[in-house]
């Protein structure tokens, strides 16, 4: 049964390996998860899933696989033997519910009836008051009500059954979804590096111990400069027009970047980079910053991030006067080429889903201008981009 479950996970694009399956089997042999399908779920997820971004895929695959086991006779011995049932009752029933069970014949009678009903039933059943199924008032199944019931998978109708994997608590961690500030911070943190700067005002304990030992116990205090975040970042945001639907996502990225990087400079542009940018959208006409000056002000060790949907008319990129706001003497492509030549570590983050890029010529043009280093603004895309910048 676990082999088929293993293949179900692989079909759901959860990166599992034989080694991890063997780890799960070894844990089960040691009875680490015994007597509860929910405990098995937690154990399986711990052994098989190595990155939390795959939790939601695992939950969906787990739920689909065990829901599709329609013939409960074939799995009852593997999943819910008698001692499992007994432990589940002892673990989850209240004293009042246990008293009701005792008044109706006790737990042994209920388990015996459950097994007998399994032997008699030959097909799936829904509703009613006898057979194992969904809804109804039978003591066995899910989605119904009976004061002495046995839960068999599914969602509880009365809220008193055992919690199951179907809650999908990690639905927002899949790496194919757009990301929030917390996950952006986690991804950006991988880019940070630290350097010793300033005066030596911080105790170097390891070097102090080593130096003192070399001096036959005579204390020799060693100091070092404080460590500072040494990464320097320039980030350019496309603003207005087709970028309006992505304002919140850009705000989250900006907020996370300001938190993670000490040396951060940001600028705005519209559609494509031209001969000037700005920092205040309210005064964009009066307080413009020359792109030419930026190329000479900031050193080549800066990491450069462009954020935009790259969706526009092709002439806005490759033609003089292509800007929709003013007559630019040089095409945007010329400025993007200068930027790429000046800064080795340059990427473009695109909030448009990657599957639609091929249908927009301007996206393909800008992707080529940045040397193919365009990534979707998803958790997976951001992680790839940060790995490239960190090299």
C-alpha positions as CSV (number, residue, x, y, z in Angstrom):
1,X,0.0,0.0,0.0
2,X,2.8,2.4,0.8
3,X,4.5,1.8,-2.6
4,X,1.3,3.0,-4.3
5,X,1.1,6.0,-2.0
6,X,4.8,6.7,-2.8
7,X,4.0,6.8,-6.5
8,X,1.0,9.0,-5.8
9,X,3.3,11.6,-4.2
10,X,5.6,11.5,-7.2
11,X,2.7,12.0,-9.6
12,X,1.8,15.1,-7.5
13,X,5.3,16.4,-8.0
14,X,6.4,16.0,-4.4
15,X,10.1,15.3,-4.7
16,X,10.4,12.0,-2.7
17,X,13.1,9.4,-3.0
18,X,13.4,5.7,-2.1
19,X,15.7,6.7,0.9
20,X,12.9,8.7,2.4
21,X,10.4,5.9,1.9
22,X,12.7,3.5,3.7
23,X,13.0,6.0,6.5
24,X,9.2,6.0,6.8
25,X,9.1,2.2,6.8
26,X,11.8,2.0,9.5
27,X,9.8,4.5,11.6
28,X,6.6,2.4,11.3
29,X,8.5,-0.8,12.3
30,X,9.4,1.0,15.5
31,X,5.7,1.9,16.1
32,X,6.5,5.6,16.1
33,X,3.0,6.2,14.6
34,X,0.6,3.5,15.8
35,X,-3.1,3.6,16.4
36,X,-3.9,6.8,14.6
37,X,-4.1,7.6,10.9
38,X,-3.5,11.3,11.8
39,X,-0.3,10.3,13.5
40,X,0.7,8.3,10.4
41,X,0.0,11.5,8.3
42,X,2.3,13.6,10.4
43,X,5.0,10.9,10.4
44,X,4.8,10.4,6.6
45,X,5.0,14.1,6.0
46,X,8.0,14.4,8.3
47,X,9.9,11.6,6.6
48,X,8.9,12.3,3.0
49,X,8.7,16.1,2.7
50,X,12.0,18.0,3.1
51,X,10.7,21.5,2.2
52,X,7.6,23.1,3.7
53,X,6.7,24.6,0.3
54,X,5.6,21.1,-0.7
55,X,3.3,20.5,2.3
56,X,0.1,21.5,0.3
57,X,1.0,19.1,-2.5
58,X,1.5,16.4,0.0
59,X,-1.8,17.1,1.7
60,X,-3.7,16.9,-1.6
61,X,-1.9,13.7,-2.7
62,X,-2.5,12.1,0.8
63,X,-6.2,13.0,0.8
64,X,-6.8,11.9,-2.8
65,X,-5.0,8.6,-2.3
66,X,-6.8,7.6,0.9
67,X,-10.2,8.9,-0.3
68,X,-9.9,6.8,-3.5
69,X,-9.5,3.6,-1.5
70,X,-13.2,2.8,-1.9
71,X,-13.0,-0.8,-0.8
72,X,-12.5,-0.5,2.9
73,X,-12.4,-4.3,3.3
74,X,-9.0,-4.3,1.6
75,X,-7.4,-1.8,3.9
76,X,-9.1,-2.2,7.2
77,X,-6.5,-4.5,8.6
78,X,-3.7,-2.2,7.4
79,X,-5.2,1.0,8.6
80,X,-7.6,0.5,11.5
81,X,-7.0,-2.8,13.4
82,X,-8.8,-3.3,16.7
83,X,-6.1,-1.9,18.9
84,X,-6.0,1.2,16.8
85,X,-9.7,1.7,17.3
86,X,-9.4,1.1,21.0
87,X,-6.7,3.7,21.4
88,X,-8.6,6.2,19.3
89,X,-11.6,5.9,21.5
90,X,-9.5,6.2,24.7
91,X,-7.7,9.2,23.2
92,X,-10.5,11.3,21.8
93,X,-13.9,10.4,23.5
94,X,-15.0,12.5,26.4
95,X,-16.0,10.9,29.7
96,X,-19.7,11.5,28.9
97,X,-19.3,9.8,25.5
98,X,-17.5,6.8,27.1
99,X,-20.4,6.5,29.6
100,X,-22.9,6.4,26.7
101,X,-20.9,3.7,25.0
102,X,-20.7,1.6,28.2
103,X,-24.5,2.0,28.6
104,X,-25.0,0.5,25.1
105,X,-22.8,-2.5,25.6
106,X,-19.3,-1.2,25.8
107,X,-16.4,-0.7,23.4
108,X,-16.0,-4.4,22.7
109,X,-19.6,-4.6,21.4
110,X,-19.1,-1.6,19.2
111,X,-15.9,-2.9,17.6
112,X,-17.4,-6.3,17.1
113,X,-20.4,-4.8,15.4
114,X,-18.1,-2.6,13.3
115,X,-16.2,-5.7,12.0
116,X,-19.3,-7.6,11.3
117,X,-20.8,-4.7,9.4
118,X,-17.6,-4.6,7.3
119,X,-18.0,-8.3,6.4
120,X,-21.6,-7.8,5.4
121,X,-21.2,-4.6,3.3
122,X,-20.1,-5.1,-0.3
123,X,-20.5,-1.5,-1.7
124,X,-20.2,2.1,-0.8
125,X,-23.2,3.5,1.1
126,X,-24.4,7.0,1.8
127,X,-27.2,8.0,4.3
128,X,-29.3,5.6,6.3
129,X,-28.9,4.2,9.7
130,X,-27.0,0.9,9.3
131,X,-24.3,0.6,6.7
132,X,-20.8,2.2,6.8
133,X,-20.7,5.3,4.7
134,X,-21.3,9.0,4.7
135,X,-24.1,11.0,6.3
136,X,-27.0,9.3,8.1
137,X,-27.1,8.0,11.6
138,X,-25.1,4.8,11.3
139,X,-22.5,4.4,14.1
140,X,-19.9,3.9,11.4
141,X,-18.6,6.3,8.7
142,X,-18.4,10.1,8.6
143,X,-20.5,13.2,8.0
144,X,-23.4,11.9,10.1
145,X,-24.3,11.6,13.7
146,X,-24.4,8.8,16.2
147,X,-23.4,9.1,19.9
148,X,-21.3,5.9,19.7
149,X,-19.9,6.3,16.2
150,X,-16.6,5.2,14.6
151,X,-15.1,7.7,12.3
152,X,-13.9,6.3,9.0
153,X,-12.1,9.1,7.1
154,X,-13.8,12.2,5.6
155,X,-14.9,15.4,7.2
156,X,-16.9,15.2,10.4
157,X,-20.4,16.4,10.3
158,X,-20.6,17.2,14.0
159,X,-17.1,18.5,14.6
160,X,-16.3,15.9,17.3
161,X,-14.3,13.4,15.2
162,X,-10.5,13.1,14.9
163,X,-8.8,15.9,12.9
164,X,-7.7,14.6,9.5
165,X,-5.3,15.7,6.9
166,X,-8.0,17.3,4.7
167,X,-7.6,20.7,6.6
168,X,-4.7,21.6,4.2
169,X,-3.2,24.1,6.6
170,X,-0.3,24.8,4.3
171,X,-2.3,25.7,1.2
172,X,-0.4,29.0,0.9
173,X,3.1,27.5,0.9
174,X,3.1,25.9,-2.5
175,X,6.0,27.5,-4.5
176,X,3.7,28.1,-7.5
177,X,1.7,30.7,-5.8
178,X,2.4,34.4,-5.4
179,X,4.1,35.2,-2.2
180,X,3.7,37.3,0.9
181,X,6.1,39.4,2.9
182,X,7.2,36.6,5.3
183,X,8.2,34.2,2.5
184,X,9.8,37.1,0.6
185,X,12.0,37.8,3.6
186,X,13.0,34.2,3.9
187,X,14.1,34.1,0.2
188,X,15.9,37.5,0.3
189,X,17.8,36.5,3.4
190,X,19.8,34.0,1.4
191,X,21.4,36.9,-0.5
192,X,22.7,38.6,2.6
193,X,26.4,38.4,3.5
194,X,28.3,40.0,6.3
195,X,31.6,41.8,6.6
196,X,33.6,43.2,9.4
197,X,33.5,47.0,9.2
198,X,34.5,49.9,11.5
199,X,36.6,50.0,14.6
200,X,37.4,46.9,16.6
201,X,34.8,47.1,19.4
202,X,33.4,43.6,19.6
203,X,35.0,40.7,21.6
204,X,36.3,37.8,19.6
205,X,35.8,35.1,22.1
206,X,37.4,32.2,20.1
207,X,40.5,34.2,19.2
208,X,40.8,35.4,22.9
209,X,40.7,31.8,24.1
210,X,43.3,30.7,21.6
211,X,45.6,33.6,22.3
212,X,45.3,33.2,26.1
213,X,46.1,29.5,25.8
214,X,49.2,30.3,23.7
215,X,50.3,32.8,26.5
216,X,50.3,30.1,29.1
217,X,47.0,31.3,30.6
218,X,47.8,35.0,30.6
219,X,44.7,36.8,29.4
220,X,45.0,38.2,25.9
221,X,41.8,39.9,24.8
222,X,41.1,40.1,21.1
223,X,38.6,42.5,19.5
224,X,37.1,42.6,16.0
225,X,34.8,45.1,14.2
226,X,31.1,44.5,14.3
227,X,29.7,42.4,11.5
228,X,27.4,44.4,9.1
229,X,25.1,43.4,6.2
230,X,27.4,44.0,3.2
231,X,25.0,43.3,0.3
232,X,24.2,46.4,-1.8
233,X,21.0,46.4,-3.8
234,X,19.4,48.6,-6.5
235,X,15.7,47.8,-7.1
236,X,13.6,49.3,-9.9
237,X,9.8,49.1,-9.8
238,X,7.6,49.5,-12.9
239,X,4.7,51.7,-11.7
240,X,1.3,52.5,-13.2
241,X,-0.8,51.1,-16.1
242,X,-0.7,47.3,-16.4
243,X,1.2,47.1,-13.1
244,X,-1.8,48.3,-11.1
245,X,-3.1,44.8,-10.3
246,X,0.3,43.9,-8.8
247,X,0.7,46.9,-6.4
248,X,0.1,44.9,-3.3
249,X,2.7,42.2,-4.3
250,X,5.2,45.0,-5.1
251,X,4.6,46.6,-1.7
252,X,5.3,43.3,0.0
253,X,8.5,42.8,-1.9
254,X,9.6,46.4,-1.2
255,X,8.7,46.0,2.5
256,X,10.7,42.8,2.8
257,X,13.7,44.2,0.9
258,X,13.9,47.3,3.2
259,X,13.9,45.0,6.2
260,X,16.6,42.6,4.9
261,X,19.1,45.0,3.2
262,X,21.0,47.8,4.9
263,X,22.3,49.2,1.6
264,X,19.2,49.5,-0.5
265,X,18.3,52.1,-3.1
266,X,15.0,52.0,-5.0
267,X,13.7,53.8,-8.1
268,X,10.6,53.9,-10.2
269,X,10.1,53.7,-14.0
270,X,7.2,53.1,-16.3
271,X,7.1,50.1,-18.7
272,X,10.7,50.2,-19.8
273,X,13.9,51.9,-18.5
274,X,14.7,55.2,-20.3
275,X,17.1,58.1,-19.6
276,X,15.6,59.0,-16.2
277,X,13.9,57.4,-13.2
278,X,12.4,58.9,-10.0
279,X,11.8,58.1,-6.3
280,X,8.6,60.1,-5.6
281,X,5.6,59.3,-7.8
282,X,3.9,62.5,-6.8
283,X,6.9,64.6,-8.0
284,X,8.0,62.5,-10.9
285,X,7.9,65.4,-13.3
286,X,9.9,67.7,-11.1
287,X,12.5,65.4,-9.4
288,X,13.9,63.1,-12.0
289,X,17.1,61.2,-11.6
290,X,19.3,60.6,-14.7
291,X,19.8,57.0,-15.5
292,X,23.3,57.9,-16.9
293,X,24.2,59.3,-13.4
294,X,23.1,56.0,-11.7
295,X,25.3,54.0,-14.0
296,X,28.3,56.0,-12.8
297,X,27.3,56.6,-9.2
298,X,26.8,53.0,-8.1
299,X,29.6,50.5,-8.3
300,X,29.4,47.2,-10.2
301,X,29.2,45.1,-7.1
302,X,25.6,46.3,-6.6
303,X,22.9,43.6,-7.1
304,X,20.2,45.0,-9.5
305,X,16.6,43.9,-9.4
306,X,13.9,45.0,-11.9
307,X,10.3,44.4,-11.0
308,X,7.7,44.7,-13.8
309,X,5.3,42.9,-16.0
310,X,7.3,43.8,-19.1
311,X,4.0,44.1,-21.0
312,X,3.9,46.9,-23.5
313,X,4.1,47.6,-27.3
314,X,7.4,46.4,-28.8
315,X,8.1,49.9,-30.1
316,X,8.3,51.1,-26.5
317,X,11.5,49.0,-26.1
318,X,13.2,49.2,-29.5
319,X,12.3,52.7,-30.9
320,X,13.4,56.2,-30.2
321,X,10.3,58.2,-29.1
322,X,8.7,54.9,-28.0
323,X,7.9,56.1,-24.5
324,X,4.2,56.8,-23.9
325,X,5.1,59.7,-21.6
326,X,7.6,61.8,-23.6
327,X,9.9,61.7,-26.6
328,X,12.9,59.7,-25.6
329,X,16.0,60.2,-27.8
330,X,17.3,56.7,-27.3
331,X,15.3,53.4,-27.2
332,X,14.7,51.6,-23.9
333,X,16.7,48.7,-25.2
334,X,19.9,50.8,-25.3
335,X,19.5,51.7,-21.6
336,X,18.7,48.1,-20.6
337,X,21.9,47.0,-22.4
338,X,24.0,49.6,-20.6
339,X,22.5,48.5,-17.3
340,X,23.3,44.8,-18.0
341,X,26.8,45.7,-19.1
342,X,27.5,47.7,-15.9
343,X,26.0,45.3,-13.4
344,X,26.9,41.7,-13.7
345,X,24.3,40.6,-11.1
346,X,21.0,41.8,-12.7
347,X,17.7,40.0,-12.7
348,X,14.1,40.8,-13.7
349,X,11.2,39.7,-11.5
350,X,7.9,39.4,-13.5
351,X,4.5,39.1,-11.6
352,X,2.9,37.7,-14.8
353,X,2.5,33.9,-14.7
354,X,5.3,32.3,-16.6
355,X,3.0,30.2,-18.8
356,X,1.8,33.4,-20.5
357,X,5.2,35.0,-21.3
358,X,5.4,33.5,-24.8
359,X,2.2,35.3,-25.8
360,X,3.6,38.7,-25.1
361,X,6.4,39.8,-27.5
362,X,7.7,42.6,-25.2
363,X,8.3,40.1,-22.4
364,X,10.5,38.0,-24.7
365,X,12.3,41.1,-25.8
366,X,13.2,42.2,-22.3
367,X,14.0,38.7,-21.2
368,X,16.6,38.6,-23.9
369,X,17.9,42.1,-22.9
370,X,18.6,40.8,-19.4
371,X,20.4,37.7,-20.7
372,X,17.5,35.4,-20.0
373,X,17.6,36.3,-16.3
374,X,13.9,36.9,-15.9
375,X,12.0,35.0,-13.2
376,X,8.4,34.8,-12.2
377,X,7.5,36.6,-8.9
378,X,6.6,33.4,-7.1
379,X,8.5,31.7,-4.2
380,X,10.2,29.3,-6.6
381,X,11.1,32.1,-9.0
382,X,12.4,34.3,-6.3
383,X,14.6,31.5,-4.9
384,X,16.2,30.9,-8.3
385,X,16.8,34.6,-8.8
386,X,18.4,35.0,-5.4
387,X,20.7,32.0,-5.9
388,X,21.9,33.6,-9.1
389,X,22.5,37.0,-7.4
390,X,24.3,35.3,-4.5
391,X,26.9,33.5,-6.7
